[in-house]
Amino acid sequence: MCTRPLAAVILLFQVLFVAQTQAQFGPGTQWTKDGYGYMDADSGEIVQLDARDNSKRTVLVSKALLTPQGQQAPIDVRRFAFSDDGSKVLIHTNTKKVWRYDTRGDYWVADLKANTLKQLGKGRPESSLMFAKFSPDGSRVAYVSEHNIYVEDLASSAIKPLTSDGTVSLINGTFDWVYEEELDCRDGFRWSPNGQSIAYWQLDAAKTKNYLMLNTTDQLYPFTVPVEYPVVGEDPSRCRVGVVPAQGGATTWMNVPGDAVQNYIPRMEWAANSTELIIQQLNRRQNESKLLLCTASTGAVKPIYTEIDKAWIDAKAEAIGWDWIDGGKSFIWLSEKDGWRHIYTVGRNGQQKLLTKGNYDVISMQLVDEKNGLIYFTASPENATQTYLYKVALKGGKAERVTPQDLAGSNSYDISPNGKLALHNFSNSATYPVSDVVSLPAHKRLSGGEVSARAKSVKVPKVEFFQVKTVDGVTLDGWMVKPSNFDPSKKYPIVFYVYGEPASQTVTDRFGTGFNRLYTGSMADDGYIYASLENRGAPAPRGREFRKAIYHNIGKLNIRDQAMGAKEVMKNAFVDTSRVAVWGWSGGGSSTLSLLMQYPQIYKTGISIAAVDNQLNYDNIYQERYMGLLPEDKHYFVENSPLNYAKNLRGNLLLVHGTGDDNVHYNNAEQMINELVKHNKTFQLMAYPNRSHSISEGEGTSRHLAATYTKFLKENCPPGAR
């Protein structure tokens, strides 16, 4: 994902790990119904593999069937989904990006019984179909094209538009830029369980202003690229949810209370039946969450659960859950209301029950295994840098660790529907990622676990984890990589890697920690100490107070934590306090600027990449969630932005930004440039024409960025012992 959470910069080897895992298990595991096998697209075919023994391979959809009539090669399978009875396969191909992910494309249906392959959406523009899904009985497919929803009958190929008012700004069945970026909302419609109707979101972005990016390189004359982008203080899109008959007809809109502009609807599903929807409504300030049961046929709404927080409430899918149990009488929900993120059941009548108890956070839900009376989840009560699998009885009680004690580090799981198997990935800062299949709950390895020769050849930095207690009494986690041939009697320069905001952690015990993909060569061999600290406000499993202390305080509290933590690290005699550098990307770029300008006595050199220099420039959902609303909270945005401290710059600064960044716009860099010029502060600038937030597009870009980074660091924070 190339989003603000990515601003912590996904390290190269972590990317390789993900690629390795997907190559083995496929992009998003398609489990068989019995839970013992999974399906994958492999060499032009769709195959079924036994998770316990990968040598057992069955071809489900052959190359011949995947080859359209008159063509010589099978279609490229980007994603696929089987109908409920397994007789048809929906195939996504020829995909195109919509901001972050390739959600647009063409869809085909392979009928395994009739041995036919047919393209959907005939007459629609190429690569315009999105989020296609089989009806529950497999006889129809619904999809979005150009902001309208269609249902196609597979027998007759008749296409029925369910909406016809969709435009660039009136969006049916999908979302605008900011809903996608900050609430992870993309697929915006749901078949009812009986297949008789479809529930969908509609967003009216007509009043959202376009940010006009300037493209000066792709044509002789520059042209603008519009992005619907609501900055802080601008109203969100009007949002509502409706239900439309699958055969066509009028939409019944849900009578959700409150202003449709000043409230968000980040989650909506059918409520374990075909007559009701359940909706999560979040107020503009994002500190009040309401769960509403809606009667699909009338739009009548019944509130069943309300939660209020003094700071904000996380509403992204991975942060909450929504699994129905007990025949649809109640569902699973995650909440931080007792100070820790815990699992609850919530009944249709609003009655709640806490299932996990204790001073620890549930990191993420993994599986609700109602048949065996268990819930699997990840947590790490003793060490916030690590991740382990736990289980708890569905009726509640003491959680038990499932991950073996010898797998110290980061563990992730994709658990089969029957709860008997899991695709397991393990790594730590010293161990290359290993993928295997384990049985549950015993966690016995059944297959996999081999490390390739290439992996064994990777030189892994020796990462030391530590904690420091600052002058404010705050304990921070950190890691450090010391120089090769380290001599404690000598002094070395130190480079801090920072993110600092609520979207990402930097101090995690996983493979990739301690690497710096922007440094050409070896930092350790060249004589640098490389380190990172995790300030309050980071999404670490250390309780609500740790995470939400940053409310109203981005650019202040997180910056002080970093600086005070650095002072503790610099008490080590081997740190050369005259050679201290800091760098970061996006939120980390912002933190870099703030550290360099607020604490010039500590940080002498900074490399800031794709930073939010002025918090009023960033999108409303993200920035208002953590900093408040205008006009009453404007002073928090202004006073805590790096722009406010530009006059204090004393050290060496390299400012890097892509002019085609649709996430953190280039005007951030330009405003900072103006402020630095105003105060006669010299600095270096590297602007990358038309590059996005990842600064990765174009031949040679990544190599050039690394060379620029390395040269600036060496010149301004010289390596080596003294």
C-alpha positions in Angstrom: 0.0 0.0 0.0 1.3 3.5 -0.9 -0.5 5.4 1.8 0.5 7.5 4.8 0.9 4.3 6.8 3.5 3.4 4.2 5.3 6.5 5.2 7.4 4.5 7.5 8.9 3.3 4.2 8.5 -0.4 3.7 12.0 -1.7 3.7 13.2 -3.6 0.6 13.5 -6.9 2.3 10.1 -6.7 3.9 8.7 -6.2 0.3 10.7 -9.2 -0.8 9.2 -11.2 2.1 5.6 -10.3 1.0 6.4 -11.2 -2.6 7.8 -14.6 -1.5 4.8 -15.3 0.7 2.3 -14.4 -2.1 4.3 -16.5 -4.6 3.8 -19.5 -2.3 0.2 -18.9 -1.0 -1.2 -16.6 -3.6 -2.5 -12.9 -3.3 -5.1 -13.4 -0.6 -5.6 -17.1 0.3 -8.6 -18.7 -1.4 -9.3 -21.6 1.0 -11.3 -24.6 0.1 -14.6 -25.1 2.0 -13.2 -27.9 4.0 -10.3 -25.7 5.1 -7.6 -28.2 4.2 -6.6 -26.8 0.8 -6.3 -23.5 -1.0 -6.5 -22.3 -4.6 -3.9 -20.4 -6.5 -3.3 -19.0 -10.0 -0.2 -20.7 -11.3 1.4 -20.7 -14.7 -1.8 -19.8 -16.6 -4.0 -22.2 -14.6 -6.0 -22.1 -11.4 -5.0 -25.0 -9.2 -6.0 -26.5 -5.8 -3.2 -27.4 -3.4 -3.4 -29.4 -0.2 -2.1 -27.1 2.5 -0.6 -30.1 4.3 1.3 -31.3 1.2 1.9 -28.9 -1.7 2.9 -31.8 -4.0 -0.8 -32.6 -4.2 -1.9 -30.4 -7.0 -5.2 -30.5 -8.8 -5.9 -28.3 -11.9 -9.3 -26.6 -11.4 -9.3 -24.3 -14.4 -7.0 -25.3 -17.3 -5.0 -23.1 -19.6 -7.3 -24.2 -22.4 -10.4 -22.9 -20.6 -8.7 -19.7 -19.7 -7.8 -19.0 -23.3 -10.4 -16.8 -25.0 -11.6 -18.0 -28.4 -9.3 -16.8 -31.2 -6.4 -16.1 -28.8 -3.2 -18.1 -28.3 -2.6 -17.5 -24.6 -4.7 -17.7 -21.4 -5.8 -14.5 -19.8 -3.6 -13.2 -17.0 -5.4 -14.0 -13.7 -4.9 -11.1 -11.3 -7.6 -12.2 -8.9 -10.3 -14.9 -8.9 -13.3 -16.1 -6.9 -15.4 -19.2 -7.1 -19.2 -19.3 -7.0 -20.6 -20.8 -3.8 -21.3 -24.2 -5.5 -17.8 -24.2 -7.1 -19.1 -24.5 -10.7 -18.0 -21.0 -11.9 -15.0 -18.8 -11.5 -14.9 -15.1 -11.7 -11.6 -13.8 -13.0 -10.2 -10.3 -12.7 -7.6 -9.3 -15.4 -6.2 -6.4 -17.4 -6.3 -4.3 -14.2 -5.5 -0.6 -13.7 -4.7 1.4 -10.6 -7.3 3.6 -8.9 -5.0 5.7 -6.7 -3.3 3.0 -4.7 -4.5 -0.4 -5.9 -5.4 -1.9 -9.3 -9.2 -2.2 -8.6 -10.4 -1.5 -12.1 -10.1 -4.1 -14.8 -11.9 -6.6 -17.0 -13.8 -9.6 -15.7 -14.4 -13.0 -17.2 -16.5 -16.0 -16.0 -15.3 -19.5 -16.6 -18.1 -22.1 -16.4 -16.6 -25.4 -15.3 -19.6 -27.4 -16.2 -20.3 -25.9 -19.6 -16.6 -25.5 -20.3 -17.0 -21.9 -21.5 -15.3 -18.6 -20.9 -17.2 -15.4 -21.3 -16.3 -11.8 -20.7 -18.6 -9.6 -18.6 -19.6 -6.0 -19.2 -19.7 -6.1 -23.0 -20.2 -2.5 -24.2 -18.6 -1.1 -21.1 -15.2 0.7 -21.5 -12.1 -1.4 -21.2 -10.8 -2.0 -17.7 -13.7 -0.1 -16.2 -15.3 -2.9 -14.1 -14.7 -3.0 -10.3 -15.5 -5.3 -7.4 -17.4 -7.9 -9.4 -19.2 -10.5 -7.2 -21.3 -13.6 -7.8 -24.9 -13.6 -6.5 -25.3 -16.1 -3.7 -26.8 -18.7 -6.2 -24.1 -18.0 -8.8 -26.5 -17.1 -11.6 -25.6 -13.4 -11.8 -22.7 -11.1 -11.2 -22.8 -7.5 -9.9 -20.1 -4.9 -10.6 -19.4 -1.2 -10.6 -18.5 0.6 -13.8 -18.0 4.4 -14.1 -19.7 5.0 -10.7 -22.8 3.0 -11.4 -23.8 -0.5 -10.3 -24.8 -3.2 -12.8 -26.1 -6.8 -12.5 -25.4 -9.2 -15.4 -27.4 -12.4 -15.9 -24.9 -15.2 -16.8 -27.3 -17.3 -18.8 -28.7 -14.5 -21.1 -25.8 -11.9 -20.8 -28.5 -9.3 -20.1 -27.1 -6.3 -18.2 -29.3 -4.4 -15.8 -28.2 -1.0 -14.5 -29.3 -0.6 -10.8 -28.1 3.0 -10.7 -27.9 5.5 -13.5 -27.1 8.8 -11.8 -23.4 8.1 -11.2 -20.9 10.7 -12.3 -17.3 11.6 -11.5 -18.6 13.3 -8.4 -21.8 11.2 -7.6 -20.3 7.9 -6.7 -22.3 4.7 -6.4 -20.8 1.4 -5.2 -17.3 2.8 -4.5 -15.6 5.8 -2.8 -13.9 9.1 -3.2 -10.1 9.6 -2.7 -10.2 10.3 1.0 -12.6 7.5 2.0 -10.3 5.1 0.2 -7.0 6.6 1.6 -8.0 7.0 5.3 -10.9 4.6 5.9 -9.8 1.7 3.6 -13.1 1.9 1.8 -13.0 0.6 -1.8 -15.6 -2.0 -2.5 -18.9 -0.2 -1.9 -21.7 -2.7 -2.4 -22.9 -6.0 -0.9 -25.3 -8.7 -2.2 -28.0 -9.6 0.3 -27.7 -13.2 1.6 -30.8 -14.2 -0.4 -29.6 -12.5 -3.6 -32.8 -10.4 -4.0 -31.2 -7.0 -3.3 -27.9 -5.1 -3.1 -26.9 -2.6 -0.4 -24.5 0.1 -1.5 -22.8 3.4 -0.5 -23.4 6.6 -2.4 -21.0 9.5 -2.0 -21.8 13.0 -3.3 -18.4 14.7 -3.8 -19.7 17.6 -5.9 -18.6 20.1 -3.3 -15.2 18.6 -2.8 -12.6 20.9 -4.4 -10.1 19.5 -6.8 -6.4 19.8 -5.9 -4.8 20.6 -9.3 -1.4 19.0 -9.6 0.7 20.4 -12.4 2.3 18.0 -15.0 5.1 19.8 -16.8 6.9 16.9 -18.4 4.6 14.6 -20.3 3.6 17.1 -22.9 5.1 20.2 -24.5 2.5 22.4 -22.7 1.9 21.8 -19.0 -1.5 20.6 -17.9 -3.3 20.1 -14.6 -4.2 16.8 -13.0 -7.3 17.2 -10.7 -7.6 15.2 -7.5 -10.7 15.4 -5.4 -9.0 16.2 -2.1 -10.7 17.7 0.9 -8.1 19.4 3.1 -8.5 20.1 6.8 -11.6 22.2 7.4 -13.3 21.2 4.1 -16.5 19.3 4.4 -16.4 15.6 3.5 -18.6 14.1 0.8 -22.2 13.6 1.6 -22.6 9.9 2.3 -25.6 7.6 2.5 -26.5 3.9 2.2 -29.3 2.4 0.2 -30.8 -0.9 -0.8 -31.9 -1.6 -4.4 -33.7 -4.6 -5.8 -31.3 -6.8 -7.8 -33.8 -6.9 -10.7 -33.9 -3.1 -10.7 -36.1 -0.5 -9.2 -36.1 2.3 -6.7 -33.5 2.6 -4.0 -34.6 2.6 -0.4 -32.3 4.9 1.6 -31.5 4.1 5.2 -32.7 6.9 7.5 -29.4 7.3 9.3 -29.7 10.1 11.8 -27.6 13.2 11.7 -26.1 15.3 9.0 -25.0 13.2 6.0 -22.0 15.5 5.4 -20.8 15.9 9.0 -20.8 12.2 9.7 -19.0 9.3 8.1 -20.2 5.7 7.3 -17.0 3.7 7.3 -18.6 0.2 7.7 -21.8 -1.4 6.4 -22.8 -5.1 6.0 -25.9 -7.3 6.0 -26.7 -8.2 9.6 -26.5 -12.0 9.2 -29.9 -12.0 7.4 -31.6 -10.6 4.3 -33.8 -8.1 6.1 -31.4 -5.9 8.0 -28.2 -4.0 7.6 -25.7 -3.0 10.3 -23.9 0.3 9.8 -21.2 2.1 11.7 -21.6 5.8 11.8 -18.7 8.0 12.9 -19.0 11.7 13.7 -16.9 14.3 11.9 -14.5 14.6 15.0 -14.3 10.8 14.9 -14.6 10.3 18.6 -18.2 9.0 18.7 -19.1 5.7 17.0 -22.6 4.4 16.7 -23.8 1.0 15.5 -27.2 1.0 13.8 -29.5 -1.8 12.7 -31.4 -0.8 9.6 -34.5 -2.4 8.1 -33.7 -2.9 4.5 -37.2 -2.6 3.2 -38.2 0.6 4.9 -34.9 2.3 5.9 -35.9 2.4 9.6 -32.9 2.7 11.9 -32.4 1.4 15.4 -29.2 2.4 17.4 -27.9 -0.5 19.4 -24.4 0.6 20.6 -22.6 3.9 21.1 -19.0 4.5 22.1 -17.3 7.8 22.9 -13.6 8.5 23.3 -11.8 11.7 24.4 -9.5 11.4 21.5 -10.6 9.3 18.5 -12.0 5.9 17.7 -10.3 3.7 15.1 -12.8 2.6 12.4 -10.6 0.8 9.9 -11.7 -2.8 9.2 -8.7 -4.4 10.8 -9.3 -2.5 14.0 -12.8 -3.7 14.7 -14.1 -7.0 13.5 -17.7 -7.9 12.6 -18.3 -11.7 12.9 -21.8 -12.9 13.7 -22.3 -15.7 16.2 -25.1 -17.5 18.0 -27.3 -17.7 14.9 -26.9 -14.1 14.1 -28.0 -12.9 17.6 -24.7 -11.1 18.4 -21.4 -10.2 16.8 -17.8 -9.7 17.7 -16.4 -6.2 18.2 -13.1 -4.6 19.2 -13.0 -1.7 21.6 -10.5 0.3 23.6 -13.1 1.6 26.1 -11.4 0.0 29.2 -8.0 1.4 28.2 -6.9 -1.7 26.2 -8.1 -3.0 22.8 -10.2 -6.0 23.7 -12.7 -8.3 22.2 -16.4 -8.0 23.1 -19.6 -9.6 22.0 -22.5 -7.2 21.2 -26.0 -8.4 20.9 -28.7 -7.0 18.6 -30.2 -5.5 21.8 -26.9 -3.8 22.5 -25.9 -6.0 25.4 -22.1 -6.3 25.7 -19.7 -8.9 27.1 -16.0 -8.6 27.5 -14.2 -11.8 26.3 -10.5 -10.9 26.8 -9.4 -9.4 30.1 -6.1 -8.0 31.2 -3.7 -5.2 30.6 -2.8 -6.1 27.0 -4.0 -5.2 23.6 -5.6 -7.4 21.0 -3.5 -6.5 17.9 -5.9 -8.1 15.3 -8.7 -10.6 15.0 -7.7 -13.8 13.1 -10.7 -16.2 13.3 -13.9 -16.8 15.1 -14.2 -20.6 15.3 -17.7 -20.9 16.7 -17.8 -24.7 16.1 -14.9 -25.2 18.5 -15.9 -22.3 20.8 -12.6 -20.4 20.1 -11.5 -17.0 19.0 -7.9 -16.6 17.6 -6.2 -13.3 17.7 -2.8 -11.7 17.8 -1.3 -10.0 20.8 2.0 -9.4 22.6 1.4 -8.7 26.2 5.1 -8.7 27.2 6.9 -7.0 24.3 5.3 -4.4 22.1 7.8 -5.0 19.3 6.6 -8.6 18.7 3.4 -10.4 17.6 2.0 -13.8 18.6 -1.1 -15.9 18.1 -3.5 -16.3 21.1 -6.8 -18.1 21.6 -9.6 -17.4 24.0 -12.9 -19.3 24.6 -15.8 -17.8 22.8 -17.5 -17.5 26.2 -14.6 -15.4 27.4 -11.8 -16.1 29.9 -8.0 -16.3 30.1 -6.2 -16.1 26.8 -3.6 -18.7 25.9 -0.6 -18.2 23.7 -0.6 -20.6 20.7 2.7 -19.5 19.1 5.6 -21.6 20.5 8.0 -19.8 22.8 10.9 -20.5 20.5 9.4 -18.3 17.7 10.4 -15.0 19.3 9.6 -12.1 16.9 6.8 -11.3 14.5 4.3 -14.0 13.6 1.4 -13.6 11.2 -1.3 -16.1 10.3 -4.0 -16.8 7.7 -6.2 -19.4 9.4 -8.4 -21.8 7.4 -12.1 -21.6 7.8 -12.3 -24.8 9.9 -9.6 -23.5 12.3 -7.5 -26.6 11.9 -4.7 -25.1 9.7 -2.9 -21.8 9.3 -0.5 -20.4 6.8 2.1 -19.0 9.2 4.9 -16.5 8.6 7.7 -15.9 11.1 10.6 -13.6 11.2 12.6 -11.5 13.5 15.3 -8.9 13.1 18.0 -11.6 12.8 15.9 -14.3 10.9 14.9 -14.3 7.3 11.1 -14.8 6.9 10.0 -18.4 7.0 6.6 -19.5 5.6 5.0 -22.8 6.7 1.7 -24.6 7.3 0.9 -25.4 10.9 -1.9 -27.3 12.6 -4.0 -25.6 15.2 -4.2 -25.3 18.1 -1.1 -27.4 18.5 0.9 -25.2 16.1 2.7 -28.3 14.7 4.5 -27.7 11.4 3.0 -29.7 8.6 4.9 -28.3 5.6 7.2 -25.5 4.5 9.7 -23.8 6.7 12.6 -23.9 4.3 14.9 -21.0 3.8 16.2 -20.4 0.3 19.9 -20.2 -0.5 19.3 -16.6 -1.6 17.9 -15.8 1.8 20.8 -17.4 3.6 23.2 -15.2 1.6 21.6 -12.0 2.9 23.8 -10.1 5.3 21.6 -9.3 8.3 22.4 -6.3 10.5 22.9 -7.1 14.1 20.0 -5.3 15.7 20.0 -4.6 19.5 16.6 -3.8 21.1 16.5 -1.6 24.2 14.3 0.7 26.2 15.0 4.2 27.5 13.2 6.2 30.2 13.0 9.9 29.3 13.2 12.8 31.7 9.3 12.9 31.4 9.1 9.4 32.9 8.1 7.8 29.5 9.6 4.5 28.6 10.3 4.1 24.9 11.2 1.0 22.9 14.2 1.3 20.5 16.6 -0.6 18.3 20.2 0.1 17.4 22.7 -1.3 14.8 26.2 -0.6 15.9 29.1 -0.2 13.4 31.0 -3.2 12.2 34.1 -3.8 14.3 32.6 -1.6 17.0 35.0 -0.2 19.6 33.2 1.2 22.6 36.1 3.4 23.4 35.6 5.4 20.2 32.8 7.8 19.1 30.5 7.2 16.1 27.9 9.3 14.3 24.3 8.2 14.9 21.4 8.3 12.4 17.9 8.1 13.8 15.1 6.7 11.6 11.7 8.2 12.6 8.1 8.1 11.7 6.4 9.4 14.8 2.7 9.5 13.9 -0.3 7.2 14.6 -0.2 5.4 11.3 2.9 3.2 11.7 5.5 1.6 14.0 9.2 1.7 13.3 10.4 -0.4 16.3 9.3 -4.0 15.5 11.2 -7.2 15.8 10.8 -8.4 12.2 13.1 -9.0 9.3 14.0 -5.7 7.6 14.4 -3.8 10.9 17.8 -2.2 10.8 18.1 -2.1 7.0 18.1 1.3 5.3 17.2 0.9 1.6 18.1 4.5 0.9 21.7 4.1 1.9 24.1 3.0 -0.8 26.4 0.5 0.8 26.5 -0.6 4.4 25.9 1.9 7.2 27.6 -0.4 9.7 30.6 -1.0 7.6 31.0 2.7 7.0 30.9 3.4 10.7 27.4 4.7 11.5 25.2 3.9 14.4 21.7 3.4 13.0 18.8 3.6 15.5 15.0 4.2 15.9 12.7 5.1 18.8 9.0 4.5 19.2 7.3 7.6 20.7 3.8 7.8 22.2 1.2 8.0 19.5 2.6 5.1 17.5 0.1 2.2 17.0 2.1 -0.1 19.3 0.2 -2.6 21.6 0.9 -0.6 24.7 -2.6 0.5 25.6 -4.9 3.3 24.8 -3.1 6.0 26.8 0.2 5.4 25.0 -1.4 5.6 21.6 -3.8 8.4 22.2 -1.6 10.8 24.2 -0.7 12.3 20.8 -4.3 13.8 20.4 -4.0 17.5 19.5 -0.2 17.0 19.8 1.2 15.7 16.5 4.4 17.8 16.1 4.7 18.4 19.8 4.4 15.4 22.1 5.8 12.9 19.6 8.7 15.2 18.8 9.6 15.7 22.5 9.4 12.0 23.1 11.9 11.4 20.2 14.2 14.2 21.4 14.2 13.2 25.0 14.7 9.5 24.0 17.6 10.6 21.8 19.2 12.4 24.7 19.2 9.2 26.7 20.7 7.2 23.8 23.4 9.9 23.5 24.5 9.4 27.1 26.3 6.3 25.7 30.0 7.4 25.5 30.4 5.8 22.1 27.9 8.3 20.5 29.4 11.4 18.9 26.9 14.1 19.8 28.4 16.4 17.2 27.3 14.0 14.5 23.6 13.3 14.9 21.3 12.9 11.9 17.6 12.0 11.5 15.5 11.1 8.5 12.0 9.9 7.7 9.3 9.7 5.0 5.9 11.4 4.9 4.9 11.5 8.6 8.5 10.7 9.3 9.6 13.6 7.0 7.4 15.9 9.1 8.9 14.6 12.3 12.4 15.0 10.8 11.7 18.7 10.2 10.2 19.2 13.6 13.2 17.5 15.3 15.7 19.5 13.3 14.0 22.8 14.0 12.7 22.3 17.5 15.8 20.6 18.9 18.7 22.0 16.9 21.0 21.4 19.9 20.5 17.6 19.4 20.0 17.0 15.7 22.6 18.5 13.3 21.5 16.9 10.0 18.1 15.9 8.6 16.7 14.3 5.4 13.0 14.9 5.1 11.1 13.1 2.3 7.5 13.8 1.2 6.7 15.6 4.4 3.5 17.3 5.6 5.1 20.7 6.3 1.8 22.4 7.1 -0.9 20.2 8.8 -3.6 22.4 7.3 -2.6 21.1 3.9 -3.4 17.4 4.6 -6.7 15.6 4.1 -9.5 16.1 6.5 -10.2 12.6 7.7 -6.6 11.8 8.8 -5.6 15.2 10.2 -8.9 16.0 11.9 -8.9 12.5 13.5 -5.8 13.3 15.5 -5.8 17.1 15.7 -9.4 18.3 16.0 -11.7 20.5 14.0 -11.6 24.0 12.6 -12.0 26.7 13.7 -11.8 25.9 17.4 -8.7 23.6 17.1 -6.9 25.5 14.4 -4.1 26.6 16.8 -3.1 23.0 17.3 -2.5 22.6 13.5 -0.6 25.8 13.1 1.5 25.8 16.2 2.6 22.2 15.8 3.4 22.2 12.1 7.1 22.1 11.0 6.3 25.3 9.1 5.9 27.2 12.4 9.5 26.3 13.3 11.3 27.0 10.0 12.9 30.1 11.5 14.8 28.0 14.0 16.7 25.8 11.4 20.4 25.7 12.3 21.5 22.3 10.9 21.9 20.7 7.5 18.6 20.0 5.7 17.8 18.0 2.6 14.2 18.5 1.5 12.9 15.8 -1.0 9.4 15.7 -2.6 7.7 14.4 -5.7 5.8 17.1 -7.7 3.1 14.5 -8.6 2.4 13.4 -5.1 -1.4 13.2 -4.8 -1.2 12.2 -1.1 1.1 14.8 0.4 1.0 17.6 -2.2 4.1 19.4 -3.4 2.7 22.7 -2.1 3.9 21.4 1.3 7.5 21.6 0.1 6.9 25.0 -1.6 5.5 26.5 1.5 8.5 25.3 3.5 10.8 26.7 0.8 9.2 30.1 1.1 9.4 30.1 4.9 13.1 29.1 4.8 13.9 31.7 2.2 12.0 34.3 4.3 14.3 33.6 7.2 17.5 33.3 5.1 17.9 29.6 6.0 20.0 27.7 3.5 19.1 24.1 2.6 19.2 21.6 -0.2 16.2 20.6 -2.3 15.6 17.6 -4.5 12.3 17.7 -6.4 11.3 14.7 -8.5 9.0 15.7 -11.4 5.7 13.9 -11.5 6.7 11.3 -9.0 4.1 10.2 -6.5 4.3 9.7 -2.7 6.5 6.7 -3.2 9.0 8.6 -5.4 9.4 5.3 -7.4 8.2 6.1 -10.9 10.6 6.7 -13.8 13.8 5.0 -14.9 16.6 5.4 -12.4 14.5 7.2 -9.7 15.0 4.9 -6.8 18.7 4.6 -7.5 19.1 8.4 -7.8 17.2 9.0 -4.5 19.5 6.6 -2.7 22.5 8.2 -4.2 21.3 11.7 -3.2 20.4 10.5 0.3 23.8 8.8 0.8 25.9 11.7 -0.6 24.1 14.3 1.6 24.4 12.1 4.7 28.1 11.4 4.2 28.9 15.1 3.5 27.0 16.5 6.4 27.3 13.7 9.0 30.6 12.1 8.1 30.9 8.4 8.9 33.6 6.6 10.9 35.0 6.4 14.3 36.9 9.2 16.1 
